[in-house]
Structures are given as C-alpha cells and as structure tokens.
Amino acid sequence: MNVQFKKGALELLVLLIISRQDQYGYSLIQIMTQKITISEGTIYPLLRRLVKEEYLNSYYEPSKEGPSRKYYAITIKGNERLKELTREWNMFTESINSFMEESDVHE
C-alpha cells in the first residue's frame, strides 16, 4: 500500500479504533497490522500528538504481564474530530471513485 495513502489515513484509523474501545499502544498496533502494515515508530508519535491536541486522554492500568500499560481514550473533542475526518474521508473517496469509474483503469 502506498505510504502516503496510509499516512493520510492513520489519524482517522487511530481515532476510529479507540472510539470503539480504549487501547494501549501495542494493542492498537496489533489491531491495525491485521489489515495494513505499520511500524511502532509511526503510531507512538501520533498518539502523543493526539493527546497534546486533546483528542485523546491517557491513563495507566496495571498489567498481569509486567508494568502498567498506558491506555488511550477518546475525548469529546476527539469524537468531533473523528466525525470531521470521516466526512472528509467520505467526500475524498467518493471523488476518487468517480474518477476511477470514468477511467479505463482496472485492478
């Protein structure tokens, strides 16, 4: 998959996944890598930025396997951002799909 496509969609994907259930960094990566290839080095800076911008909150929970884990939860502001990004994504993909339908390019 094109790196730039992924980069543009990561914020949307992170907010979407965390809106369903609070996640810690590694669990988020595990969920995402079931469908796309990403690296830890991409996700952790994004999580820090989303916390700084108040789209996510973080908190620690004890872990049975070792030290406490830092979980991320979506905020009200984050849900608003998710709705905005979803609208933008839908408009973008509809536009691209209309061009694809008009062209002779096939998979």
C-alpha positions as CSV (number, residue, x, y, z in Angstrom):
1,M,0.0,0.0,0.0
2,N,1.2,3.5,-0.8
3,V,2.9,5.1,2.2
4,Q,1.3,8.5,1.6
5,F,-2.2,6.9,1.5
6,K,-1.5,5.3,4.8
7,K,0.0,8.4,6.4
8,G,-3.1,10.4,5.5
9,A,-5.5,7.9,7.0
10,L,-3.7,7.0,10.2
11,E,-5.2,9.7,12.4
12,L,-8.7,8.6,11.3
13,L,-7.9,4.9,11.9
14,V,-6.5,5.5,15.4
15,L,-9.4,7.7,16.5
16,L,-11.9,5.2,15.0
17,I,-10.4,2.2,16.8
18,I,-10.0,4.0,20.1
19,S,-13.6,5.3,19.8
20,R,-14.8,1.7,20.0
21,Q,-12.6,0.7,22.9
22,D,-9.7,2.2,24.9
23,Q,-6.4,0.8,23.7
24,Y,-2.8,0.8,24.7
25,G,-0.2,1.4,22.1
26,Y,0.9,-2.1,21.3
27,S,-2.7,-3.4,21.2
28,L,-3.5,-0.6,18.7
29,I,-0.6,-1.6,16.5
30,Q,-1.7,-5.3,16.7
31,I,-5.3,-4.3,15.6
32,M,-4.0,-2.2,12.7
33,T,-1.4,-4.6,11.4
34,Q,-4.2,-7.2,10.8
35,K,-5.1,-5.1,7.8
36,I,-2.2,-2.7,7.0
37,T,1.5,-2.7,7.6
38,I,2.6,0.0,10.0
39,S,5.5,0.5,12.4
40,E,5.6,1.4,16.1
41,G,7.7,4.4,15.1
42,T,4.7,5.8,13.3
43,I,2.0,5.2,15.9
44,Y,3.6,6.5,19.2
45,P,4.4,10.0,17.9
46,L,0.8,10.1,16.5
47,L,-0.6,9.1,19.9
48,R,1.5,11.8,21.6
49,R,0.2,14.4,19.2
50,L,-3.4,13.4,19.6
51,V,-3.1,13.6,23.4
52,K,-1.4,17.1,23.1
53,E,-4.2,18.2,20.8
54,E,-6.8,16.9,23.4
55,Y,-8.3,14.4,21.0
56,L,-7.2,11.6,23.3
57,N,-6.6,11.2,27.1
58,S,-4.2,8.7,28.5
59,Y,-4.2,6.7,31.7
60,Y,-2.3,3.8,33.3
61,E,-3.8,0.4,34.1
62,P,-1.9,-2.5,35.8
63,S,-0.9,-5.4,33.6
64,K,-0.7,-9.1,34.5
65,E,2.3,-9.4,32.1
66,G,4.5,-6.7,33.5
67,P,4.5,-2.9,34.2
68,S,1.4,-0.8,33.9
69,R,0.1,-0.1,30.4
70,K,-0.7,3.4,29.1
71,Y,-4.2,3.4,27.7
72,Y,-5.7,5.9,25.4
73,A,-9.3,7.0,25.4
74,I,-11.1,9.3,23.0
75,T,-12.3,12.7,24.3
76,I,-15.4,14.7,23.3
77,K,-13.1,16.8,21.2
78,G,-11.7,13.6,19.7
79,N,-15.2,12.4,18.7
80,E,-15.8,15.7,17.0
81,R,-12.5,15.3,15.1
82,L,-13.4,11.7,14.2
83,K,-16.7,12.9,12.7
84,E,-14.9,15.6,10.8
85,L,-12.3,13.3,9.4
86,T,-14.9,10.7,8.5
87,R,-16.9,13.3,6.5
88,E,-13.7,14.4,4.8
89,W,-12.6,10.8,4.0
90,N,-16.1,10.0,2.5
91,M,-16.0,13.1,0.3
92,F,-12.4,12.3,-0.8
93,T,-13.1,8.7,-1.6
94,E,-16.3,9.5,-3.4
95,S,-14.4,11.9,-5.6
96,I,-11.6,9.5,-6.3
97,N,-14.1,6.7,-7.0
98,S,-16.0,8.9,-9.5
99,F,-12.7,9.4,-11.4
100,M,-12.0,5.7,-11.3
101,E,-15.4,4.8,-12.7
102,E,-14.9,7.3,-15.6
103,S,-11.5,5.8,-16.5
104,D,-10.4,2.6,-18.2
105,V,-8.1,1.7,-15.2
106,H,-9.0,-1.6,-13.7
107,E,-7.3,-3.7,-10.9
